[in-house]
Amino acid sequence: MRMATDRDTGNYSAMAYRLIIPPIKEGKEGFVVETYTGLIKTAMLFHNMRRSYFKFQVIATDDYGKGLSGKADVLVSVVNQLDMQVIVSNVPPTLVEKKIEDLTE
């Protein structure tokens, strides 16, 4: 797990996080982020999904969301739809699929 960092101290270094997620055909929000910890959580079940990965961005803004911002790409791969195992990474889904055996042991 990666956290945003800031050279400031005190309130100016406190981060607020938000997600930029492309619309999902099914109309459901797939993920949520805790505003002040940056912890990304699933907001849906993954079995019977038509796709095996999701890509979105996380925006981190210092000074409790009023200051400077940075963003990061997030890729979530659903590696086992029956057990609903997911992997969050910054590598292409094809690489996750090639290494699936190593990742699910």
Protein Blocks (a to p, Z undefined) as FASTA:
>chain_A
ZZdddfbecjllpccddddddddfklpafbdcdfklopacdfbdfehiabfbdcdddddd
ehhhpaccdddddddddfblknopacddfbdfklmmmmmmmmmZZ
